[in-house]
Amino acid sequence: MTIEELRSELRRRKVPGFAYSIGRDENETFCLVQEPDGWHIFYSERGIRSSERVLASESAACEELVRRVLGDSVVQSWMDEHST
């Protein structure tokens, strides 16, 4: 999966945009950021990166972001409330 495919997948699943950030560290979101040492996946809160993992491939990082976002109870609850 590429970044563009990731964006499409998240839109297709109707994941709210406030739940994730691709390409930058944004407060209170699941983030995917490419850095010189790899693809960083983490939850950002007040400048702290929680549960950070560095992956070597774009595909693995994209799949991990989807897994984390869809596995989050707050995101799931929002999606349930707004599905029609």
BELJOQUI-V535780 format. One record per residue. N is the residue number from 1. RES is the residue in three letters. PSI is psi in degrees with one decimal (none if undefined). OMEGA is omega in degrees with one decimal (none if undefined). D_LAST is the distance of its C-alpha to the last C-alpha in Angstrom with 2 decimals. Layout:
n=<N | N>
res=<RES | RES>
psi=<PSI | PSI>
omega=<OMEGA | OMEGA>
d_last=<D_LAST | D_LAST>
This chain:
n=<1 | 2 | 3 | 4 | 5 | 6 | 7 | 8 | 9 | 10 | 11 | 12 | 13 | 14 | 15 | 16 | 17 | 18 | 19 | 20 | 21 | 22 | 23 | 24 | 25 | 26 | 27 | 28 | 29 | 30 | 31 | 32 | 33 | 34 | 35 | 36 | 37 | 38 | 39 | 40 | 41 | 42 | 43 | 44 | 45 | 46 | 47 | 48 | 49 | 50 | 51 | 52 | 53 | 54 | 55 | 56 | 57 | 58 | 59 | 60 | 61 | 62 | 63 | 64 | 65 | 66 | 67 | 68 | 69 | 70 | 71 | 72 | 73 | 74 | 75 | 76 | 77 | 78 | 79 | 80 | 81 | 82 | 83 | 84>
res=<MET | THR | ILE | GLU | GLU | LEU | ARG | SER | GLU | LEU | ARG | ARG | ARG | LYS | VAL | PRO | GLY | PHE | ALA | TYR | SER | ILE | GLY | ARG | ASP | GLU | ASN | GLU | THR | PHE | CYS | LEU | VAL | GLN | GLU | PRO | ASP | GLY | TRP | HIS | ILE | PHE | TYR | SER | GLU | ARG | GLY | ILE | ARG | SER | SER | GLU | ARG | VAL | LEU | ALA | SER | GLU | SER | ALA | ALA | CYS | GLU | GLU | LEU | VAL | ARG | ARG | VAL | LEU | GLY | ASP | SER | VAL | VAL | GLN | SER | TRP | MET | ASP | GLU | HIS | SER | THR>
psi=<137.1 | 172.2 | -43.2 | -40.9 | -37.0 | -48.6 | -44.8 | -43.4 | -43.6 | -39.4 | -44.8 | -39.6 | -1.6 | 40.4 | 130.1 | 138.6 | -24.2 | -11.5 | -17.5 | 160.8 | 131.6 | 119.6 | -10.7 | 156.7 | 115.5 | 134.1 | 138.2 | 42.6 | 161.3 | 129.8 | 147.5 | 115.4 | 128.8 | 127.7 | 168.4 | -30.1 | 1.8 | -168.1 | 118.3 | 129.3 | 130.9 | 167.3 | 129.4 | 129.1 | 116.2 | 39.9 | -0.5 | 132.0 | 109.9 | 147.7 | 41.6 | 137.9 | 138.9 | 124.6 | 150.2 | -28.3 | 147.6 | -44.2 | -48.1 | -38.5 | -42.9 | -44.9 | -38.2 | -40.2 | -45.0 | -46.8 | -46.7 | -45.2 | -47.6 | -22.1 | -4.8 | 128.8 | -34.2 | -44.7 | -45.0 | -44.2 | -44.6 | -44.7 | -40.4 | -42.0 | -29.3 | 9.5 | 138.5 | none>
omega=<176.8 | 177.1 | 179.6 | 176.5 | 176.8 | 179.1 | 178.7 | -179.5 | 179.9 | 176.1 | -179.5 | -179.7 | 178.3 | 175.8 | -178.3 | -177.6 | -179.9 | -174.5 | -174.7 | 176.0 | 179.5 | 176.2 | 177.7 | 177.3 | -178.7 | -175.0 | 176.5 | 176.1 | 167.9 | -173.8 | 171.8 | -176.0 | 175.5 | 177.9 | -176.0 | -177.4 | 177.9 | -179.5 | -177.8 | 176.0 | -178.3 | 169.6 | -178.1 | 176.6 | 179.3 | 177.5 | 179.5 | 177.1 | -179.7 | 177.1 | -178.1 | 176.9 | 178.6 | -178.9 | -176.0 | -174.8 | 176.4 | -178.0 | -179.9 | 179.6 | 179.2 | 179.3 | 178.6 | 178.6 | 177.8 | -179.7 | -178.0 | -178.1 | -178.5 | 179.0 | -177.7 | -176.2 | 178.7 | 178.8 | 179.1 | -179.8 | 178.8 | -179.4 | 178.5 | -178.6 | -174.1 | 179.3 | 178.4 | none>
d_last=<27.45 | 28.33 | 26.96 | 25.47 | 23.83 | 22.56 | 20.95 | 19.31 | 18.14 | 16.63 | 14.79 | 13.66 | 12.31 | 10.69 | 13.35 | 14.09 | 17.43 | 19.07 | 19.15 | 21.62 | 24.54 | 26.25 | 29.91 | 30.65 | 30.85 | 28.42 | 28.42 | 25.87 | 24.16 | 24.56 | 26.99 | 28.44 | 31.76 | 34.49 | 37.93 | 41.37 | 41.31 | 37.92 | 34.15 | 33.32 | 30.12 | 29.83 | 28.02 | 29.60 | 30.33 | 33.10 | 34.79 | 34.90 | 33.57 | 32.43 | 32.24 | 33.53 | 34.12 | 35.90 | 35.24 | 37.44 | 34.99 | 32.10 | 30.26 | 30.71 | 29.66 | 26.40 | 25.59 | 26.57 | 24.32 | 21.25 | 22.46 | 23.03 | 19.84 | 17.64 | 20.13 | 19.99 | 18.80 | 17.91 | 15.73 | 14.09 | 13.58 | 12.08 | 9.62 | 8.76 | 8.58 | 6.43 | 3.77 | 0.00>
